[in-house]
Amino acid sequence: LAIVENDYTASFAARHCPGILQITGPIDTDHYRPGPVKDRREVVLGWIGSASTLPYLNLIREPLKQLGQRFPQVRLRIVGVEQAAVEGIETTTAAWSLEGEVEDLQDFDIGLMPMPDDPWTRGKGGYKLLQYMATGLPVLTSPVGINQQIVEDGCQGFWARTEEEWTARLETLVTDGALRRRMGRAGRQRVETVYALEVQQVQLGRQLQALVDGGE
């Protein structure tokens, strides 16, 4: 039995293993939870990652710049690197820590996941999206690989392929607080139903038991 996170890696594993189980994530929904309701004017666009994936933000530098210039209440918050900046939009950064991760996510209003479409990214598991959605955030993502299955376009958030789409959909989310809340609730519900640890561990247990039973 090969355990994989997405269809892309499943297609490779299937050439070498008779059994495939796809488990995307999973994510602990008891640990990652929505924070308190925010009472503030500013809108925080959030990104969490590492130095190796920080260059993905370059894909949306122009949309972020345009948004920052048109909407002075918008901020960009980057978690995972200590120094980074995007021209035209107020940016703050924070080093990642296990203890502070959930609180950092809860401070976001919108979760961002831009990334290129290449063999490496097609093999990713979309965990950043699951973190955002588990904390009740609407998301905006490049429709690459598993991202297209995690996020239903227009339901838990939006897909965006071009700079024009990123700009338009960012503006929609920034200016519509009710939409953000509705999509955030839908995202949390989807994670609880499909990607939660307690859901996926049952599937894993059943598959492992089937292997044991099949070998007897």
GROMACS elastic network, one bead per residue, 0.5 to 0.9 nm:
[ bonds ]
;  ai    aj funct       b0    kb
    1    17     6  0.64517   500
    1    18     6  0.67748   500
    1    20     6  0.56309   500
    1    21     6  0.70544   500
    1   207     6  0.83380   500
    1   208     6  0.84369   500
    1   211     6  0.79727   500
    2    10     6  0.81545   500
    2    13     6  0.66589   500
    2    14     6  0.80595   500
    2    16     6  0.88900   500
    2    17     6  0.63985   500
    2    18     6  0.81395   500
    2    19     6  0.60901   500
    2    21     6  0.62196   500
    2    22     6  0.84194   500
    3    10     6  0.81981   500
    3    13     6  0.86963   500
    3    19     6  0.85673   500
    3    20     6  0.60092   500
    3    22     6  0.57928   500
    3    23     6  0.68046   500
    3   204     6  0.88432   500
    4     7     6  0.80729   500
    4     9     6  0.62944   500
    4    10     6  0.60192   500
    4    13     6  0.80222   500
    4    20     6  0.73269   500
    4    21     6  0.62927   500
    4    23     6  0.61016   500
    4    24     6  0.74980   500
    4   125     6  0.89084   500
    5     8     6  0.84597   500
    5     9     6  0.70518   500
    5    10     6  0.76291   500
    5    21     6  0.83668   500
    5    22     6  0.52409   500
    5    23     6  0.50988   500
    5    25     6  0.70206   500
    5   123     6  0.79547   500
    5   124     6  0.75956   500
    5   125     6  0.55150   500
    5   126     6  0.88507   500
    5   146     6  0.81272   500
    6     9     6  0.57435   500
    6    10     6  0.61271   500
    6    11     6  0.88158   500
    6    22     6  0.61742   500
    6    23     6  0.75634   500
    6    24     6  0.65830   500
    6   122     6  0.84960   500
    6   123     6  0.70078   500
    6   124     6  0.76994   500
    6   125     6  0.66048   500
    6   145     6  0.76236   500
    6   146     6  0.58669   500
    7    11     6  0.60996   500
    7    12     6  0.88160   500
    7    22     6  0.77253   500
    7   123     6  0.84981   500
    7   145     6  0.80303   500
    7   146     6  0.74917   500
    8    11     6  0.54665   500
    8    12     6  0.69700   500
    8   119     6  0.89634   500
    8   122     6  0.64927   500
    8   123     6  0.60138   500
    8   124     6  0.89839   500
    8   145     6  0.72664   500
    8   146     6  0.82741   500
    9    12     6  0.52299   500
    9    13     6  0.61637   500
    9    14     6  0.85617   500
    9   122     6  0.83406   500
    9   123     6  0.59666   500
    9   124     6  0.88746   500
   10    14     6  0.59171   500
   10    15     6  0.88403   500
   10    20     6  0.67182   500
   10    21     6  0.81524   500
   10    22     6  0.73744   500
   11    14     6  0.53232   500
   11    15     6  0.70650   500
   12    15     6  0.56877   500
   12    16     6  0.75274   500
   13    16     6  0.54479   500
   13    17     6  0.59905   500
   13    18     6  0.86683   500
   13    19     6  0.88118   500
   13    20     6  0.74040   500
   14    17     6  0.52072   500
   14    18     6  0.63482   500
   14    19     6  0.72254   500
   14    20     6  0.66833   500
   15    18     6  0.79300   500
   17    20     6  0.72183   500
   21   203     6  0.86083   500
   21   204     6  0.79153   500
   21   207     6  0.78378   500
   23    26     6  0.66752   500
   23   195     6  0.79757   500
   23   200     6  0.65407   500
   23   201     6  0.89696   500
   23   203     6  0.84159   500
   23   204     6  0.81197   500
   24    27     6  0.87027   500
   24   125     6  0.60471   500
   24   126     6  0.77742   500
   24   127     6  0.80378   500
   24   146     6  0.83860   500
   24   150     6  0.88050   500
   24   194     6  0.89412   500
   24   195     6  0.65398   500
   24   200     6  0.83565   500
   25   125     6  0.64816   500
   25   126     6  0.74756   500
   25   127     6  0.59008   500
   25   130     6  0.73714   500
   25   195     6  0.63875   500
   25   196     6  0.78785   500
   25   197     6  0.79123   500
   25   200     6  0.85924   500
   26   127     6  0.81267   500
   26   130     6  0.82565   500
   26   191     6  0.89074   500
   26   194     6  0.88645   500
   26   195     6  0.52659   500
   26   196     6  0.54938   500
   26   198     6  0.85242   500
   26   199     6  0.84149   500
   26   200     6  0.64570   500
   26   201     6  0.84118   500
   27    30     6  0.88695   500
   27    31     6  0.85233   500
   27    32     6  0.77574   500
   27   127     6  0.79776   500
   27   130     6  0.68587   500
   27   131     6  0.73934   500
   27   134     6  0.79171   500
   27   191     6  0.79274   500
   27   192     6  0.88981   500
   27   195     6  0.63486   500
   27   196     6  0.50688   500
   27   197     6  0.51640   500
   27   198     6  0.86682   500
   27   200     6  0.89993   500
   28    31     6  0.54940   500
   28    32     6  0.62258   500
   28    33     6  0.89853   500
   28   134     6  0.84679   500
   28   195     6  0.88407   500
   28   196     6  0.59379   500
   28   197     6  0.51667   500
   28   198     6  0.76535   500
   29    33     6  0.61958   500
   29   134     6  0.62206   500
   29   135     6  0.84141   500
   29   188     6  0.87217   500
   29   191     6  0.77939   500
   29   192     6  0.67533   500
   29   195     6  0.89526   500
   29   196     6  0.59774   500
   29   197     6  0.71490   500
   29   198     6  0.84457   500
   30    33     6  0.64375   500
   31   102     6  0.77778   500
   32   102     6  0.61537   500
   32   105     6  0.87848   500
   32   106     6  0.89817   500
   32   131     6  0.68254   500
   32   132     6  0.87027   500
   32   134     6  0.56334   500
   32   135     6  0.56217   500
   33   102     6  0.77032   500
   33   106     6  0.80132   500
   33   133     6  0.89805   500
   33   134     6  0.57792   500
   33   136     6  0.71061   500
   33   188     6  0.84090   500
   34    37     6  0.86381   500
   34   102     6  0.89073   500
   34   105     6  0.87495   500
   34   106     6  0.62449   500
   34   133     6  0.87381   500
   34   134     6  0.69073   500
   34   137     6  0.78703   500
   34   184     6  0.89579   500
   34   188     6  0.82357   500
   35    38     6  0.83577   500
   35   102     6  0.87100   500
   35   103     6  0.76622   500
   35   105     6  0.86189   500
   35   106     6  0.51006   500
   35   107     6  0.77025   500
   35   135     6  0.68757   500
   35   136     6  0.79215   500
   36   106     6  0.79768   500
   38   107     6  0.83952   500
   38   109     6  0.88127   500
   40    43     6  0.79964   500
   41    73     6  0.66655   500
   41    74     6  0.89443   500
   42    72     6  0.82868   500
   42    74     6  0.56736   500
   42    75     6  0.70598   500
   43    73     6  0.61015   500
   43    75     6  0.61601   500
   43    76     6  0.85744   500
   43   108     6  0.78731   500
   43   109     6  0.59873   500
   43   110     6  0.79277   500
   43   174     6  0.66063   500
   44    73     6  0.84817   500
   44    74     6  0.59346   500
   44    76     6  0.57416   500
   44    77     6  0.65228   500
   44   107     6  0.74771   500
   44   108     6  0.51750   500
   44   109     6  0.50834   500
   44   110     6  0.65418   500
   44   111     6  0.88401   500
   44   174     6  0.88581   500
   45    74     6  0.72486   500
   45    75     6  0.60357   500
   45    77     6  0.60566   500
   45    78     6  0.85504   500
   45   108     6  0.60502   500
   45   109     6  0.60355   500
   45   111     6  0.62265   500
   45   112     6  0.69397   500
   45   174     6  0.87948   500
   46    75     6  0.84964   500
   46    76     6  0.60140   500
   46    78     6  0.60762   500
   46    79     6  0.77818   500
   46   104     6  0.88620   500
   46   105     6  0.74846   500
   46   107     6  0.82385   500
   46   108     6  0.51632   500
   46   109     6  0.70684   500
   46   110     6  0.59260   500
   46   112     6  0.59756   500
   46   132     6  0.89617   500
   47    57     6  0.86721   500
   47    76     6  0.79414   500
   47    77     6  0.63809   500
   47    78     6  0.50475   500
   47    79     6  0.62322   500
   47    80     6  0.85132   500
   47   105     6  0.85981   500
   47   108     6  0.84276   500
   47   110     6  0.86783   500
   47   111     6  0.60893   500
   47   112     6  0.53611   500
   47   113     6  0.69666   500
   47   128     6  0.85101   500
   48    54     6  0.88067   500
   48    77     6  0.84402   500
   48    78     6  0.59586   500
   48    80     6  0.57999   500
   48    81     6  0.87007   500
   48    96     6  0.81917   500
   48   101     6  0.89569   500
   48   104     6  0.88608   500
   48   105     6  0.79786   500
   48   111     6  0.84650   500
   48   112     6  0.82772   500
   48   113     6  0.86229   500
   48   128     6  0.70928   500
   49    52     6  0.80806   500
   49    53     6  0.63225   500
   49    54     6  0.67717   500
   49    78     6  0.80251   500
   49    79     6  0.64590   500
   49    80     6  0.51188   500
   49    81     6  0.77359   500
   49    96     6  0.82358   500
   49   128     6  0.76795   500
   50    53     6  0.55266   500
   50    54     6  0.60550   500
   50    79     6  0.79661   500
   50    81     6  0.61765   500
   50    96     6  0.83062   500
   51    54     6  0.50877   500
   51    55     6  0.77269   500
   51    80     6  0.71145   500
   51    81     6  0.60891   500
   52    55     6  0.71322   500
   52    56     6  0.88281   500
   53    56     6  0.56571   500
   53    57     6  0.80309   500
   53   115     6  0.83793   500
   54    57     6  0.58331   500
   54    58     6  0.79125   500
   54    78     6  0.89746   500
   54    80     6  0.86253   500
   54    81     6  0.80338   500
   54    84     6  0.86792   500
   55    58     6  0.54020   500
   55    59     6  0.78056   500
   55   115     6  0.87895   500
   56    59     6  0.57193   500
   56    60     6  0.79690   500
   56   113     6  0.82827   500
   56   114     6  0.59724   500
   56   115     6  0.51519   500
   56   116     6  0.70858   500
   57    60     6  0.56012   500
   57    61     6  0.64328   500
   57    86     6  0.87971   500
   57   112     6  0.89447   500
   57   113     6  0.82551   500
   57   114     6  0.63531   500
   57   115     6  0.76140   500
   58    61     6  0.50785   500
   58    62     6  0.82781   500
   58    86     6  0.86004   500
   58   114     6  0.87682   500
   59    62     6  0.79317   500
   59    63     6  0.87903   500
   59   114     6  0.68023   500
   59   115     6  0.72341   500
   59   116     6  0.78712   500
   59   162     6  0.89920   500
   59   163     6  0.78054   500
   60    63     6  0.53105   500
   60    64     6  0.61076   500
   60    65     6  0.84984   500
   60   114     6  0.72148   500
   60   162     6  0.88234   500
   60   163     6  0.64637   500
   60   166     6  0.71955   500
   60   167     6  0.84899   500
   61    64     6  0.51840   500
   61    65     6  0.60461   500
   61    66     6  0.86372   500
   61    86     6  0.64808   500
   61    87     6  0.76067   500
   61    88     6  0.89184   500
   61   163     6  0.88775   500
   62    66     6  0.61310   500
   62    67     6  0.85136   500
   62    86     6  0.89899   500
   62    87     6  0.85950   500
   62    88     6  0.87453   500
   62   163     6  0.72915   500
   62   167     6  0.83753   500
   63    66     6  0.51428   500
   63    67     6  0.60852   500
   63    68     6  0.85396   500
   63   163     6  0.60907   500
   63   164     6  0.74862   500
   63   165     6  0.89007   500
   63   166     6  0.62472   500
   63   168     6  0.85951   500
   63   170     6  0.81456   500
   64    67     6  0.50743   500
   64    68     6  0.60223   500
   64    69     6  0.85737   500
   64    76     6  0.83433   500
   64    86     6  0.76154   500
   64    87     6  0.83342   500
   64    88     6  0.74280   500
   64    89     6  0.66051   500
   64   166     6  0.85971   500
   64   167     6  0.74233   500
   64   170     6  0.84632   500
   65    68     6  0.51497   500
   65    69     6  0.62336   500
   65    70     6  0.87067   500
   65    86     6  0.71821   500
   65    87     6  0.60699   500
   65    89     6  0.55507   500
   66    69     6  0.52451   500
   66    70     6  0.62620   500
   66    71     6  0.85457   500
   66    88     6  0.72029   500
   66    89     6  0.82124   500
   66   167     6  0.75183   500
   67    70     6  0.52130   500
   67    71     6  0.58491   500
   67    72     6  0.83019   500
   67    74     6  0.75098   500
   67    88     6  0.83045   500
   67    89     6  0.75262   500
   67   167     6  0.70417   500
   67   170     6  0.76326   500
   67   171     6  0.69991   500
   67   174     6  0.89985   500
   68    71     6  0.53250   500
   68    72     6  0.58520   500
   68    73     6  0.78811   500
   68    74     6  0.59464   500
   68    75     6  0.73425   500
   68    76     6  0.87606   500
   68    87     6  0.89146   500
   68    88     6  0.57363   500
   68    90     6  0.72150   500
   69    72     6  0.63499   500
   69    74     6  0.89599   500
   69    88     6  0.61362   500
   69    89     6  0.68411   500
   70    74     6  0.89440   500
   71    74     6  0.57913   500
   71   171     6  0.88322   500
   71   174     6  0.85364   500
   72    75     6  0.79898   500
   72    89     6  0.81811   500
   72    90     6  0.86095   500
   74    89     6  0.74748   500
   74    90     6  0.75815   500
   74   174     6  0.76965   500
   75    89     6  0.64783   500
   75    90     6  0.52749   500
   75    91     6  0.60664   500
   75    92     6  0.78755   500
   76    85     6  0.88885   500
   76    86     6  0.83481   500
   76    89     6  0.68151   500
   76    90     6  0.61418   500
   76    92     6  0.64202   500
   76    93     6  0.85137   500
   76   108     6  0.89700   500
   77    90     6  0.85942   500
   77    91     6  0.58239   500
   77    92     6  0.50301   500
   77    93     6  0.58164   500
   77    94     6  0.80341   500
   77   104     6  0.89877   500
   77   107     6  0.89317   500
   77   108     6  0.75086   500
   78    81     6  0.70088   500
   78    82     6  0.84293   500
   78    83     6  0.89021   500
   78    84     6  0.76509   500
   78    85     6  0.88590   500
   78    91     6  0.74223   500
   78    92     6  0.62584   500
   78    94     6  0.64456   500
   78    95     6  0.86389   500
   79    82     6  0.77685   500
   79    92     6  0.85628   500
   79    93     6  0.56867   500
   79    95     6  0.58597   500
   79    96     6  0.58044   500
   79   101     6  0.83684   500
   79   104     6  0.74332   500
   79   105     6  0.86300   500
   80    93     6  0.76721   500
   80    94     6  0.61921   500
   80    97     6  0.81363   500
   81    84     6  0.70223   500
   81    93     6  0.65289   500
   81    94     6  0.61089   500
   81    95     6  0.51008   500
   81    96     6  0.70502   500
   82    92     6  0.89157   500
   82    93     6  0.55694   500
   82    94     6  0.52344   500
   82    95     6  0.50666   500
   82    96     6  0.85143   500
   83    92     6  0.83988   500
   83    93     6  0.62473   500
   83    94     6  0.79250   500
   83    95     6  0.87251   500
   84    91     6  0.76918   500
   84    92     6  0.78186   500
   84    93     6  0.66801   500
   85    89     6  0.82870   500
   85    90     6  0.80022   500
   85    91     6  0.57464   500
   85    92     6  0.76253   500
   85    93     6  0.83093   500
   86    89     6  0.61107   500
   86    90     6  0.75870   500
   86    91     6  0.66250   500
   87    90     6  0.80016   500
   87    91     6  0.86753   500
   94    97     6  0.89493   500
   94   104     6  0.86971   500
   96    99     6  0.87782   500
   96   100     6  0.73221   500
   96   101     6  0.65303   500
   96   104     6  0.88425   500
   97   100     6  0.52910   500
   97   101     6  0.57418   500
   98   101     6  0.54046   500
   98   102     6  0.81270   500
   99   102     6  0.75966   500
   99   103     6  0.83612   500
  100   103     6  0.54251   500
  100   104     6  0.61145   500
  100   105     6  0.87538   500
  101   104     6  0.51548   500
  101   105     6  0.63090   500
  101   106     6  0.87081   500
  102   105     6  0.50822   500
  102   106     6  0.61390   500
  102   107     6  0.87173   500
  102   131     6  0.85725   500
  102   135     6  0.78405   500
  103   106     6  0.50345   500
  103   107     6  0.63852   500
  104   107     6  0.52714   500
  104   108     6  0.70756   500
  105   108     6  0.54727   500
  105   109     6  0.86741   500
  105   111     6  0.84147   500
  105   131     6  0.77674   500
  105   132     6  0.68045   500
  105   135     6  0.68853   500
  105   137     6  0.86167   500
  106   109     6  0.77806   500
  106   132     6  0.84846   500
  106   135     6  0.61941   500
  106   136     6  0.80858   500
  106   137     6  0.81697   500
  108   111     6  0.68042   500
  108   132     6  0.86237   500
  108   137     6  0.74438   500
  109   136     6  0.89176   500
  109   137     6  0.62063   500
  109   138     6  0.74753   500
  109   174     6  0.87482   500
  109   180     6  0.77450   500
  110   132     6  0.80755   500
  110   137     6  0.56341   500
  110   138     6  0.53657   500
  110   139     6  0.57584   500
  110   140     6  0.75113   500
  110   170     6  0.88612   500
  110   173     6  0.77300   500
  110   174     6  0.82734   500
  110   180     6  0.75873   500
  110   184     6  0.87638   500
  111   128     6  0.85242   500
  111   129     6  0.74661   500
  111   131     6  0.89907   500
  111   132     6  0.57256   500
  111   133     6  0.81736   500
  111   137     6  0.61906   500
  111   138     6  0.62528   500
  111   140     6  0.63340   500
  111   141     6  0.83641   500
  112   128     6  0.86311   500
  112   129     6  0.80872   500
  112   132     6  0.85366   500
  112   138     6  0.89189   500
  112   139     6  0.59158   500
  112   140     6  0.51586   500
  112   141     6  0.60432   500
  112   142     6  0.89869   500
  113   126     6  0.88240   500
  113   128     6  0.72179   500
  113   129     6  0.70923   500
  113   139     6  0.76330   500
  113   140     6  0.62875   500
  113   142     6  0.65096   500
  114   140     6  0.77723   500
  114   141     6  0.53756   500
  114   142     6  0.50572   500
  114   143     6  0.87192   500
  114   160     6  0.83349   500
  114   161     6  0.88326   500
  115   121     6  0.73275   500
  115   141     6  0.78592   500
  115   142     6  0.59383   500
  115   143     6  0.86878   500
  115   144     6  0.75495   500
  116   121     6  0.69271   500
  116   142     6  0.76001   500
  116   144     6  0.75243   500
  117   120     6  0.81438   500
  117   121     6  0.61335   500
  117   122     6  0.66845   500
  117   142     6  0.84270   500
  117   143     6  0.85502   500
  117   144     6  0.58315   500
  117   145     6  0.79619   500
  118   121     6  0.54675   500
  118   122     6  0.61140   500
  118   123     6  0.88074   500
  118   144     6  0.85594   500
  119   122     6  0.52272   500
  119   123     6  0.65676   500
  120   123     6  0.54748   500
  120   124     6  0.69776   500
  121   124     6  0.51947   500
  121   125     6  0.87157   500
  121   144     6  0.72542   500
  121   145     6  0.71192   500
  122   125     6  0.84353   500
  122   144     6  0.62502   500
  122   146     6  0.71769   500
  123   145     6  0.69864   500
  123   146     6  0.80116   500
  124   127     6  0.81331   500
  124   145     6  0.73228   500
  124   146     6  0.71858   500
  124   147     6  0.87928   500
  125   128     6  0.84676   500
  125   145     6  0.83484   500
  125   146     6  0.63213   500
  125   147     6  0.79373   500
  126   129     6  0.54944   500
  126   130     6  0.66614   500
  126   131     6  0.89959   500
  126   145     6  0.84407   500
  126   146     6  0.62554   500
  126   147     6  0.57921   500
  126   150     6  0.75230   500
  127   131     6  0.62101   500
  127   132     6  0.86742   500
  128   131     6  0.51418   500
  128   132     6  0.63512   500
  128   133     6  0.86928   500
  129   132     6  0.51132   500
  129   133     6  0.60605   500
  129   134     6  0.84107   500
  129   139     6  0.70750   500
  129   140     6  0.88674   500
  129   141     6  0.81342   500
  129   147     6  0.76631   500
  129   150     6  0.76221   500
  129   151     6  0.80778   500
  130   133     6  0.51226   500
  130   134     6  0.58467   500
  130   135     6  0.85142   500
  130   150     6  0.78304   500
  130   187     6  0.84617   500
  130   188     6  0.87605   500
  130   191     6  0.67708   500
  130   195     6  0.77320   500
  131   134     6  0.52594   500
  131   135     6  0.64134   500
  131   136     6  0.88980   500
  131   137     6  0.88050   500
  132   135     6  0.53805   500
  132   136     6  0.65795   500
  132   137     6  0.52956   500
  132   138     6  0.74091   500
  132   139     6  0.70167   500
  132   184     6  0.87038   500
  132   187     6  0.83310   500
  132   188     6  0.86779   500
  133   136     6  0.50063   500
  133   137     6  0.51111   500
  133   138     6  0.66638   500
  133   139     6  0.72496   500
  133   156     6  0.77640   500
  133   183     6  0.89616   500
  133   184     6  0.64949   500
  133   185     6  0.82362   500
  133   186     6  0.82885   500
  133   188     6  0.51627   500
  133   189     6  0.85002   500
  133   190     6  0.81101   500
  133   191     6  0.67485   500
  134   137     6  0.74313   500
  134   184     6  0.86072   500
  134   187     6  0.68742   500
  134   189     6  0.81796   500
  134   190     6  0.86325   500
  134   191     6  0.60862   500
  134   192     6  0.76834   500
  134   196     6  0.88045   500
  135   184     6  0.80072   500
  135   187     6  0.86308   500
  135   188     6  0.68011   500
  136   181     6  0.78529   500
  136   183     6  0.80989   500
  136   185     6  0.57100   500
  136   186     6  0.80506   500
  136   187     6  0.63348   500
  136   188     6  0.52337   500
  136   189     6  0.87672   500
  137   156     6  0.83396   500
  137   157     6  0.85909   500
  137   180     6  0.73058   500
  137   181     6  0.75858   500
  137   183     6  0.72622   500
  137   185     6  0.76613   500
  137   187     6  0.70399   500
  137   188     6  0.78239   500
  138   155     6  0.88448   500
  138   156     6  0.57711   500
  138   157     6  0.50158   500
  138   158     6  0.82352   500
  138   173     6  0.81927   500
  138   179     6  0.84746   500
  138   180     6  0.55885   500
  138   181     6  0.73388   500
  138   182     6  0.80982   500
  138   183     6  0.50984   500
  138   185     6  0.81682   500
  138   186     6  0.84012   500
  138   187     6  0.68326   500
  139   151     6  0.80626   500
  139   156     6  0.66428   500
  139   158     6  0.64338   500
  139   159     6  0.84866   500
  139   180     6  0.88224   500
  139   183     6  0.80803   500
  139   184     6  0.79444   500
  139   187     6  0.83822   500
  140   151     6  0.88922   500
  140   156     6  0.89074   500
  140   157     6  0.56436   500
  140   159     6  0.58478   500
  140   160     6  0.69029   500
  140   166     6  0.79528   500
  140   169     6  0.77736   500
  140   170     6  0.76297   500
  141   144     6  0.82905   500
  141   147     6  0.72654   500
  141   148     6  0.87776   500
  141   151     6  0.82696   500
  141   157     6  0.80070   500
  141   158     6  0.65151   500
  141   159     6  0.50894   500
  141   160     6  0.60216   500
  141   161     6  0.83152   500
  141   166     6  0.87241   500
  142   147     6  0.73109   500
  142   148     6  0.83107   500
  142   158     6  0.86731   500
  142   159     6  0.56148   500
  142   160     6  0.52786   500
  142   161     6  0.57210   500
  142   162     6  0.88342   500
  142   166     6  0.89807   500
  143   146     6  0.80475   500
  143   147     6  0.56062   500
  143   148     6  0.51083   500
  143   149     6  0.88503   500
  143   151     6  0.85945   500
  143   153     6  0.89374   500
  143   158     6  0.89474   500
  143   159     6  0.55620   500
  143   160     6  0.67820   500
  143   161     6  0.68706   500
  144   147     6  0.56020   500
  144   148     6  0.63179   500
  145   148     6  0.62087   500
  145   149     6  0.79222   500
  146   149     6  0.52977   500
  146   150     6  0.63399   500
  146   151     6  0.87200   500
  147   150     6  0.51299   500
  147   151     6  0.60190   500
  147   152     6  0.88751   500
  147   159     6  0.87765   500
  148   151     6  0.56317   500
  148   152     6  0.68057   500
  148   153     6  0.78821   500
  148   159     6  0.79389   500
  149   152     6  0.67113   500
  150   156     6  0.89428   500
  150   190     6  0.83605   500
  150   191     6  0.85223   500
  150   195     6  0.86874   500
  151   154     6  0.84305   500
  151   155     6  0.74403   500
  151   156     6  0.59710   500
  151   157     6  0.66510   500
  151   158     6  0.74906   500
  151   159     6  0.78823   500
  151   187     6  0.79333   500
  151   190     6  0.88657   500
  152   155     6  0.54245   500
  152   156     6  0.61805   500
  152   157     6  0.71294   500
  152   158     6  0.74801   500
  152   159     6  0.82323   500
  153   156     6  0.70189   500
  153   157     6  0.60285   500
  153   159     6  0.55644   500
  154   157     6  0.53554   500
  154   158     6  0.51180   500
  154   159     6  0.77778   500
  154   183     6  0.81434   500
  155   158     6  0.73127   500
  155   182     6  0.84952   500
  155   183     6  0.59129   500
  155   186     6  0.67996   500
  155   187     6  0.78491   500
  156   180     6  0.88959   500
  156   182     6  0.80045   500
  156   184     6  0.62748   500
  156   185     6  0.77953   500
  156   186     6  0.53355   500
  156   188     6  0.84198   500
  156   190     6  0.81732   500
  157   173     6  0.87523   500
  157   180     6  0.82063   500
  157   183     6  0.58890   500
  157   184     6  0.78597   500
  157   186     6  0.88312   500
  157   187     6  0.78201   500
  158   169     6  0.70292   500
  159   165     6  0.82279   500
  159   166     6  0.82710   500
  159   169     6  0.84453   500
  160   163     6  0.78106   500
  160   164     6  0.83656   500
  160   165     6  0.51328   500
  160   166     6  0.52374   500
  160   167     6  0.88250   500
  160   169     6  0.74792   500
  161   164     6  0.82508   500
  161   165     6  0.62743   500
  161   166     6  0.71059   500
  162   165     6  0.51473   500
  162   166     6  0.62701   500
  162   167     6  0.86251   500
  163   166     6  0.50357   500
  163   167     6  0.61078   500
  163   168     6  0.86148   500
  164   167     6  0.51489   500
  164   168     6  0.61777   500
  164   169     6  0.85805   500
  165   168     6  0.51758   500
  165   169     6  0.59851   500
  165   170     6  0.82398   500
  166   169     6  0.53974   500
  166   170     6  0.58511   500
  166   171     6  0.84232   500
  167   170     6  0.52899   500
  167   171     6  0.61926   500
  167   172     6  0.87267   500
  168   171     6  0.52059   500
  168   172     6  0.63131   500
  168   173     6  0.89006   500
  169   173     6  0.62804   500
  169   174     6  0.84966   500
  170   173     6  0.52704   500
  170   174     6  0.60300   500
  170   175     6  0.85816   500
  171   174     6  0.50746   500
  171   175     6  0.60641   500
  171   176     6  0.84627   500
  172   175     6  0.55044   500
  172   176     6  0.61288   500
  172   179     6  0.85040   500
  173   176     6  0.53337   500
  173   177     6  0.70114   500
  173   179     6  0.67948   500
  173   180     6  0.60196   500
  174   177     6  0.70169   500
  174   180     6  0.80721   500
  175   179     6  0.89014   500
  176   179     6  0.53780   500
  176   180     6  0.64867   500
  176   181     6  0.89409   500
  177   180     6  0.50361   500
  177   181     6  0.63198   500
  177   182     6  0.86605   500
  178   181     6  0.51772   500
  178   182     6  0.61649   500
  178   183     6  0.86096   500
  179   182     6  0.50431   500
  179   183     6  0.60293   500
  179   184     6  0.83078   500
  180   183     6  0.52825   500
  180   184     6  0.59327   500
  180   185     6  0.86206   500
  181   185     6  0.62057   500
  181   186     6  0.86260   500
  182   185     6  0.52841   500
  182   186     6  0.63012   500
  182   187     6  0.86786   500
  183   187     6  0.60657   500
  183   188     6  0.86262   500
  184   187     6  0.50738   500
  184   188     6  0.62746   500
  184   189     6  0.86565   500
  185   188     6  0.51701   500
  185   189     6  0.62107   500
  185   190     6  0.86490   500
  186   189     6  0.51204   500
  186   190     6  0.61570   500
  186   191     6  0.87032   500
  187   190     6  0.51056   500
  187   191     6  0.62544   500
  187   192     6  0.86354   500
  188   191     6  0.52454   500
  188   192     6  0.62305   500
  188   193     6  0.86652   500
  189   192     6  0.51283   500
  189   193     6  0.61521   500
  189   194     6  0.85894   500
  190   193     6  0.51269   500
  190   194     6  0.59064   500
  190   195     6  0.73687   500
  190   196     6  0.88858   500
  191   194     6  0.53798   500
  191   196     6  0.56890   500
  192   195     6  0.61843   500
  192   196     6  0.50396   500
  192   197     6  0.85548   500
  192   198     6  0.86223   500
  192   199     6  0.78780   500
  193   196     6  0.66892   500
  193   199     6  0.72330   500
  194   199     6  0.67575   500
  194   200     6  0.77109   500
  195   198     6  0.85100   500
  195   199     6  0.67459   500
  195   200     6  0.65918   500
  196   199     6  0.52779   500
  196   200     6  0.62945   500
  196   201     6  0.85642   500
  197   200     6  0.52324   500
  197   201     6  0.58713   500
  197   202     6  0.86203   500
  198   201     6  0.54831   500
  198   202     6  0.67094   500
  199   202     6  0.56307   500
  199   203     6  0.69662   500
  200   203     6  0.51317   500
  200   204     6  0.62706   500
  200   205     6  0.86056   500
  201   205     6  0.60142   500
  201   206     6  0.85662   500
  202   205     6  0.50658   500
  202   206     6  0.62191   500
  202   207     6  0.86929   500
  203   206     6  0.51970   500
  203   207     6  0.62777   500
  203   208     6  0.86829   500
  204   207     6  0.51913   500
  204   208     6  0.61644   500
  204   209     6  0.85362   500
  205   208     6  0.52063   500
  205   209     6  0.60817   500
  205   210     6  0.85295   500
  206   209     6  0.51030   500
  206   210     6  0.61150   500
  206   211     6  0.87048   500
  207   211     6  0.63275   500
  207   212     6  0.87713   500
  208   211     6  0.50773   500
  208   212     6  0.63708   500
  208   213     6  0.86692   500
  209   212     6  0.50492   500
  209   213     6  0.60683   500
  209   214     6  0.84194   500
  210   213     6  0.50268   500
  210   214     6  0.59102   500
  210   215     6  0.85627   500
  211   214     6  0.50852   500
  211   215     6  0.63038   500
  211   216     6  0.89609   500
  212   215     6  0.52906   500
  212   216     6  0.66443   500
  213   216     6  0.54445   500
